[in-house]
């Protein structure tokens, strides 16, 4: 599944904390870069002025709730 989100620098720590609890891979796509969503430095190094695509294939309720709060309206 792929979801579009927007992050701020202040939200990175919570985002990485929640993704680290998931037992499946989560990637963030930005332009031609792919970053492991469980990597604080990787996520923090992204450009937060643009929408980010989060790709994952698993389910975790806390993660889904977080994505819902960060979702970009299409």
C-alpha positions in Angstrom: 0.0 0.0 0.0 1.2 3.5 -0.7 0.0 6.6 1.2 1.0 10.3 0.7 1.9 12.2 3.9 3.4 15.4 5.0 5.9 15.5 7.9 7.4 18.4 9.9 10.7 18.2 11.6 8.9 18.1 14.9 7.0 15.0 13.9 10.0 12.9 12.8 10.8 11.4 16.2 7.2 10.2 16.8 7.0 8.9 13.2 10.2 6.9 13.5 9.2 5.6 17.0 5.9 4.3 15.7 7.4 2.8 12.5 10.1 1.0 14.5 7.4 -1.0 16.4 6.1 -2.4 13.1 7.3 -5.9 12.1 7.2 -5.2 8.3 9.3 -3.0 6.0 8.3 0.6 5.5 9.9 2.8 2.9 9.6 6.5 2.1 9.9 7.6 -1.5 10.9 11.1 -2.4 11.9 11.9 -5.9 14.5 9.3 -6.8 15.4 8.5 -3.1 14.1 5.6 -1.1 14.6 5.9 2.7 13.9 3.3 5.4 11.1 4.8 7.5 12.6 3.3 10.6 15.8 5.4 10.2 15.7 8.6 12.1 18.6 10.2 10.2 17.2 9.0 6.9 13.8 10.5 7.5 15.2 13.7 9.1 17.3 14.3 6.0 14.2 14.5 3.7 12.7 17.7 2.3 9.6 18.4 4.4 8.2 21.0 2.0 6.9 18.3 -0.3 4.6 15.3 0.1 6.2 12.0 0.8 5.1 8.6 -0.4 5.1 5.9 2.3 5.1 2.3 1.0 4.4 -0.7 3.2 2.8 -4.2 3.2 1.5 -4.9 6.7 -0.8 -3.7 9.3 -0.4 -2.0 12.6 -3.2 0.1 14.1 -1.0 2.7 15.7 0.8 3.2 12.4 -2.4 3.5 10.5 -3.7 6.1 12.9 -0.5 8.1 12.5 -0.7 7.9 8.7 -4.3 9.1 8.9 -3.2 12.1 10.9 -0.4 12.9 8.4 -2.3 12.2 5.2 -2.3 14.6 2.3 -5.7 15.2 0.7 -5.7 14.0 -2.9 
